[in-house]
Amino acid sequence: MSIVQTLDIRGKIPANRPGVVITAGVPSDRPAVVVAVNDAARARGVTAGALIGTATSALGGRGGGRDDIAQGGGAVLGDQAGRAMAEAFGAVQDVIAAISVPGSVP
């Protein structure tokens, strides 16, 4: 999924509801991740740049971007891709849960 497609999905979230869209894939053994957040999520302190850092750190890589959209990648995962991606998503969920409030992103 491209950054443009990720932004299109983010635009479908109601403007008053905090939302985070994460897309990830493992082309050629190296994971690629894109994170996008809407204005309501940023108002609650959720930024794409912070979330991409969390995700890519769990994948042995790095990333960066703006508060609304960021991208990054990780190390070669080989047969550990599934486990590593699950850990990365779990780490991002933990960050969101730590700063979310009722009615925001789970």
trRosetta pair geometry for C-beta under 8 A, 3 or more apart (Angstrom, degrees):
i j d omega theta_ij theta_ji phi_ij phi_ji
1 5 4.7 -117 -170 86 89 134
1 6 6.0 108 135 -57 114 83
1 23 4.3 -92 68 -168 130 152
1 25 7.3 155 17 -30 75 122
1 34 7.2 -123 94 41 96 132
2 5 4.8 100 54 7 75 100
2 6 7.0 -131 101 -4 43 87
3 6 5.5 -53 -149 35 35 115
3 7 6.4 35 153 -19 66 103
3 34 5.7 -158 -97 -140 70 147
3 36 7.9 128 -157 -62 72 121
3 69 6.6 86 -159 174 107 139
3 71 6.7 -69 -86 -58 113 134
4 7 5.8 -54 -151 35 31 110
4 8 6.5 35 149 -23 63 104
5 8 5.4 -50 -149 32 36 116
5 9 6.7 36 152 -18 65 100
5 23 7.6 64 95 -59 104 167
6 9 5.9 -53 -153 34 33 109
6 10 6.5 35 149 -20 65 105
6 21 5.5 162 -167 115 84 126
6 23 5.2 -120 -92 3 111 129
6 34 4.9 -120 -55 118 165 131
6 36 4.9 147 145 -9 108 132
6 69 7.2 124 106 -134 125 116
7 10 5.4 -51 -147 36 36 115
7 11 6.4 40 153 -24 65 104
7 36 5.9 -169 -87 -127 56 161
7 69 6.7 -29 -80 -86 97 144
8 11 5.7 -54 -153 31 31 114
8 12 7.2 34 149 -24 60 102
9 12 5.8 -55 -160 24 38 114
9 13 7.8 46 146 -28 63 92
9 21 4.9 134 101 -131 116 152
9 36 7.7 129 72 62 93 135
10 13 6.1 -43 -167 12 44 113
10 19 6.5 159 -145 108 70 120
10 21 4.7 -117 -72 5 83 134
10 36 4.4 -90 -60 120 144 128
10 37 7.4 170 -137 -152 129 3
10 38 5.6 171 179 -66 98 89
13 17 5.9 -122 168 81 95 103
13 19 3.5 -42 -172 -24 167 169
13 21 7.6 -148 -30 -48 129 105
13 38 5.5 -136 77 -30 127 148
14 17 4.4 64 71 12 98 111
14 19 8.0 133 49 -35 56 129
15 38 7.0 -149 -132 169 49 136
15 39 6.9 7 -162 50 83 113
15 40 6.5 139 164 -34 47 117
16 40 6.0 113 -168 -91 21 143
17 38 8.0 51 85 66 59 145
17 40 5.9 124 87 90 17 163
17 103 7.6 -118 -128 162 81 84
17 104 7.7 161 -169 -125 64 48
18 37 7.8 -12 -170 -167 81 98
18 38 6.8 -176 -147 63 41 99
18 40 4.3 -132 -79 119 56 98
18 41 3.9 111 -160 -82 90 66
18 43 7.5 -128 -91 54 103 89
18 44 5.2 -19 -96 9 148 139
18 46 6.6 103 -173 25 123 137
18 100 7.4 -170 87 -128 150 96
18 104 4.2 9 44 -147 134 93
18 105 5.1 -94 110 -25 105 91
19 37 6.9 166 92 -150 54 57
19 38 4.7 42 53 8 95 119
19 40 6.9 59 6 63 73 110
19 41 5.7 -109 48 -41 35 122
19 105 6.4 136 -113 -80 29 110
20 35 6.8 -18 -170 -165 97 94
20 36 7.4 156 -158 83 50 48
20 37 5.1 -18 -104 -100 73 84
20 41 5.8 129 -59 -127 79 161
20 46 6.3 -92 -71 156 117 143
20 51 6.8 164 -150 -100 133 171
20 92 7.9 -174 146 162 149 117
20 96 6.4 -106 2 -101 156 139
20 105 5.4 43 7 -124 105 160
21 35 7.3 155 84 -156 54 45
21 36 4.7 -7 58 59 102 96
21 37 7.7 -172 21 -77 68 37
22 33 6.8 -16 -168 -166 93 98
22 34 7.3 162 -153 84 46 52
22 35 5.2 -8 -104 -105 79 77
22 51 7.4 -117 -88 148 114 131
22 55 7.2 169 -146 -86 130 153
22 89 7.1 156 105 -116 152 86
22 92 6.4 86 -80 130 158 167
23 33 7.2 160 86 -153 50 50
23 34 4.9 -1 56 55 96 99
24 31 6.1 -2 -172 -170 105 106
24 32 6.8 169 -149 86 58 50
24 33 4.5 -8 -102 -104 95 78
24 34 7.6 -170 -72 23 52 61
24 55 7.6 -141 -85 -179 131 137
24 85 6.1 158 123 -143 143 112
24 88 7.3 136 -114 97 163 138
24 89 7.7 -123 12 -66 150 100
25 31 7.1 164 89 -148 34 62
25 32 5.6 -9 61 55 81 94
26 29 6.7 2 171 -133 99 14
26 30 7.0 168 -155 77 67 23
26 31 5.0 -35 -98 -92 78 67
26 32 7.6 172 -91 14 29 71
26 77 6.3 -69 -139 42 130 135
26 81 4.8 34 -117 -153 169 136
26 85 7.1 -93 -50 -61 118 129
27 30 7.0 -25 76 61 63 75
27 32 6.4 0 23 1 99 121
29 76 4.6 15 136 -147 117 84
29 77 5.9 -169 -176 42 70 69
29 78 6.1 21 -147 -67 115 43
29 81 7.3 -125 -143 -72 53 121
30 61 7.8 94 -167 -74 97 144
30 73 5.7 28 156 179 107 120
30 74 6.4 -179 -166 73 71 61
30 75 7.0 -103 -124 154 85 15
30 76 5.7 -50 -76 -88 78 54
30 77 7.2 144 -105 -3 30 87
31 59 5.0 -95 56 -156 138 145
31 61 7.2 -154 66 5 94 142
31 73 6.0 163 89 -156 59 65
31 74 4.3 17 51 34 105 112
31 77 6.1 55 -30 -26 99 134
31 81 6.9 154 -66 -143 102 91
31 84 7.0 -143 -31 112 144 121
31 85 6.4 171 -112 -85 140 93
31 88 7.5 177 141 -13 164 165
32 71 7.3 1 -177 -174 87 102
32 72 7.7 179 -150 97 52 34
32 73 5.0 -24 -100 -99 61 94
33 52 6.4 164 106 -135 113 82
33 55 5.0 -148 148 127 168 139
33 56 6.2 -151 42 -68 132 85
33 59 7.3 170 -19 -2 131 156
33 63 6.7 -85 70 -61 102 160
33 71 6.7 170 91 -151 55 58
33 72 5.6 -12 60 63 97 76
33 73 6.9 168 16 -89 77 39
33 74 7.6 54 -9 -22 112 99
33 88 7.1 -128 -81 156 150 145
34 52 8.0 -18 -142 -102 25 116
34 69 7.2 -5 -175 -168 93 93
34 70 7.5 170 -152 89 53 43
34 71 4.7 -16 -103 -101 74 93
35 48 4.5 167 106 -150 98 85
35 51 4.7 -168 -179 96 164 119
35 52 4.8 -150 22 -65 125 85
35 55 6.8 164 -49 4 128 145
35 65 7.7 174 60 50 88 145
35 69 7.1 171 91 -147 54 47
35 70 5.3 -6 58 59 97 88
35 71 7.5 -180 20 -80 66 44
35 92 7.6 -160 -105 -135 134 140
36 48 5.9 -4 -112 -99 26 135
36 68 6.5 12 -154 157 74 67
36 69 4.6 -4 -105 -102 83 86
37 41 4.1 -113 -175 86 108 137
37 42 5.8 129 116 -52 120 81
37 46 5.3 -168 -141 116 152 103
37 47 6.5 -137 35 -137 149 23
37 48 5.0 -156 4 -55 98 84
37 51 7.3 128 -46 8 121 141
37 67 7.4 -72 59 152 118 66
37 68 6.1 -127 62 -141 74 47
37 69 7.8 -164 22 -69 62 49
38 41 5.3 100 55 9 66 101
38 42 7.3 -128 105 -3 36 91
38 68 7.8 41 -114 -143 20 93
39 42 5.6 -57 -148 38 34 111
39 43 6.3 40 153 -25 67 103
39 68 7.9 -10 -72 -108 58 111
40 43 5.6 -49 -150 30 32 116
40 44 7.0 24 151 -12 61 105
40 104 7.9 -166 140 -124 104 93
41 44 5.8 -63 -157 40 36 107
41 46 4.1 -60 168 66 96 123
41 104 7.3 122 -109 -163 69 110
41 105 6.4 29 -111 -22 110 128
42 45 7.6 92 -171 -43 34 7
42 46 6.3 -95 -82 69 35 66
42 47 6.2 63 -119 -90 83 68
42 67 5.7 73 -124 151 126 116
42 68 6.8 -40 -58 -86 138 73
44 99 6.6 132 144 137 93 101
44 100 6.7 36 155 -118 142 54
44 101 6.7 -141 -142 13 123 100
44 104 5.6 99 -110 -123 172 152
45 99 5.0 -114 88 176 122 138
46 50 7.6 -133 -163 60 46 121
46 51 7.0 29 -174 -45 87 121
46 96 6.2 30 -113 -117 127 81
46 99 6.4 166 -69 90 79 131
46 100 7.7 24 -57 -78 124 81
46 105 6.9 41 -62 26 167 138
47 50 4.6 85 68 9 95 102
47 51 6.9 -172 91 -5 49 88
47 67 4.3 -69 -140 -143 106 76
47 68 8.0 -58 -150 -52 70 30
48 51 5.7 -62 -145 43 33 108
48 52 6.0 32 159 -22 70 106
48 65 5.7 -51 114 91 114 124
48 66 6.6 36 62 84 120 57
48 67 6.2 114 28 166 85 25
48 68 5.8 9 0 122 130 14
48 69 5.1 -41 122 -105 175 12
48 70 4.1 165 135 4 100 97
49 52 6.1 -52 -143 33 26 107
49 53 6.7 29 155 -20 59 106
49 64 6.3 15 -138 -156 92 55
49 65 5.4 -153 -89 69 78 70
49 66 6.4 -111 -51 124 109 11
49 67 5.9 -49 1 -89 109 42
49 70 4.8 145 -87 -68 48 147
50 53 5.8 -56 -156 33 32 114
50 54 6.7 32 150 -18 65 105
50 95 7.0 -175 133 176 107 146
51 54 5.6 -52 -151 35 37 113
51 55 6.3 33 154 -16 69 106
51 70 7.2 152 65 52 82 128
51 92 5.3 58 -160 -136 96 103
51 95 6.3 -178 -105 86 75 146
51 96 7.5 31 -104 -58 119 93
52 55 5.7 -54 -144 40 34 110
52 56 5.9 21 163 -9 69 112
52 63 4.0 -98 155 97 115 131
52 64 6.7 -168 96 -71 135 14
52 65 6.1 77 13 21 158 113
52 70 3.8 -120 -13 112 147 124
52 71 6.5 -90 -132 -61 145 5
52 72 4.8 131 173 0 109 120
53 56 6.4 -60 -136 44 23 99
53 57 6.0 31 161 -26 61 111
53 62 7.3 1 -125 -149 67 69
53 63 6.5 -140 -75 61 46 85
53 64 7.6 45 -69 -87 88 57
53 72 7.7 112 -79 -26 38 163
54 57 5.9 -57 -147 31 23 113
54 58 6.8 20 156 -15 59 107
54 88 7.8 133 125 -160 72 68
54 91 5.0 -167 164 133 102 110
54 92 5.4 141 100 -86 124 64
54 95 5.3 -101 -78 -32 171 147
55 58 6.1 -64 -161 35 30 108
55 59 6.6 12 150 -7 66 114
55 63 7.3 -6 72 23 97 140
55 72 7.0 146 84 63 101 121
55 88 4.5 61 -155 -178 71 105
55 89 7.4 35 -121 -73 101 39
55 91 6.6 169 -90 77 45 113
55 92 5.2 10 -70 -59 94 117
56 59 5.3 -63 -146 47 41 108
56 61 4.4 -81 -174 84 98 89
56 62 5.2 123 126 -118 136 12
56 63 4.3 154 -25 -6 154 104
56 72 3.9 -55 -67 119 147 138
56 73 6.6 49 -127 63 115 18
56 74 5.6 -165 -149 -73 69 83
56 88 7.5 50 -63 -136 23 124
57 60 7.9 55 -177 -62 29 18
57 61 7.7 -111 -73 62 23 48
57 62 7.3 45 -73 -95 63 61
57 91 7.5 -129 71 144 98 162
58 74 7.9 -51 87 -104 56 138
58 84 7.0 154 139 -172 86 73
58 87 4.9 -164 179 121 123 97
58 88 4.0 172 86 -94 127 66
58 90 7.9 165 -144 59 163 83
58 91 4.6 -172 -54 4 143 150
59 73 7.4 -110 112 162 137 38
59 74 2.7 -85 136 -93 112 149
59 75 6.7 177 147 24 71 70
59 77 7.3 -53 -157 -74 89 117
59 84 5.6 91 -117 163 70 114
59 85 7.5 35 -95 -86 110 51
59 88 5.1 12 -48 -79 97 134
60 74 5.0 84 59 -170 72 94
60 75 3.5 -40 105 7 126 119
60 84 7.7 -47 1 -149 101 134
61 72 6.0 157 117 156 114 103
61 73 4.9 -106 173 105 162 54
61 74 3.5 -137 -6 -107 121 40
61 75 5.7 -170 -58 -28 85 61
62 72 5.7 -114 125 -154 34 127
62 73 7.8 1 57 58 44 59
63 70 5.9 106 139 154 113 103
63 71 5.7 -133 -157 117 119 33
63 72 1.6 -86 -75 -62 118 129
63 73 6.7 127 -77 5 98 45
64 70 6.0 -109 147 -152 22 109
64 71 7.9 -18 62 60 42 53
64 72 6.6 97 -2 -76 46 106
65 69 5.6 -94 163 111 140 54
65 70 2.7 -173 41 -111 128 67
65 71 5.8 95 -58 11 132 60
65 72 7.8 -118 -19 -40 105 87
66 69 5.8 28 55 51 96 63
66 70 6.5 -163 40 -67 43 79
74 77 6.8 45 105 -55 120 105
74 84 7.1 174 130 154 161 134
74 88 7.6 -104 -56 -80 148 144
77 80 5.1 -125 179 76 81 81
77 81 4.0 105 113 -84 135 69
77 84 5.0 -126 -133 32 125 151
77 85 7.9 28 -142 -36 167 85
78 81 7.0 -164 77 -35 29 85
80 83 5.2 -59 -168 49 73 112
80 84 5.3 73 133 -26 92 108
81 84 5.9 -64 -143 41 25 109
81 85 6.1 23 163 -18 66 110
82 85 6.0 -58 -145 37 25 107
82 86 6.4 25 156 -18 62 108
83 86 5.8 -58 -151 36 29 112
83 87 6.4 29 153 -18 65 106
84 87 5.7 -54 -149 36 32 112
84 88 6.4 34 152 -21 65 105
85 88 5.5 -51 -147 34 34 114
85 89 6.4 31 155 -15 66 104
86 89 5.9 -55 -147 39 30 108
86 90 6.2 33 153 -21 63 109
87 90 5.5 -55 -146 38 30 115
87 91 6.3 34 155 -22 65 104
88 91 5.8 -52 -150 32 29 111
88 92 6.7 27 152 -15 63 105
89 92 5.7 -55 -150 37 34 111
89 93 6.3 37 151 -21 66 106
90 93 5.6 -53 -147 36 32 113
90 94 6.4 37 153 -23 64 103
91 94 5.7 -51 -152 31 32 115
91 95 6.8 33 151 -19 63 102
92 95 5.8 -52 -153 33 35 111
92 96 6.5 32 152 -15 67 106
93 96 5.8 -56 -148 39 33 110
93 97 6.0 33 155 -20 67 110
93 106 7.8 -11 -151 116 98 74
94 97 5.7 -55 -143 38 28 112
94 98 6.3 33 157 -26 63 107
95 98 5.8 -56 -152 30 28 114
95 99 7.0 -6 162 7 62 108
96 99 6.7 -82 -155 49 28 88
96 100 5.5 31 159 -38 72 117
96 105 5.1 -68 -178 103 130 119
96 106 7.5 54 118 98 124 31
97 100 5.8 -50 -125 24 27 114
97 106 7.2 2 -90 163 89 48
100 104 4.3 -155 -157 84 97 120
100 105 5.5 -124 -106 63 136 70
100 106 7.2 -175 110 -115 171 14
101 104 5.4 74 53 1 63 122
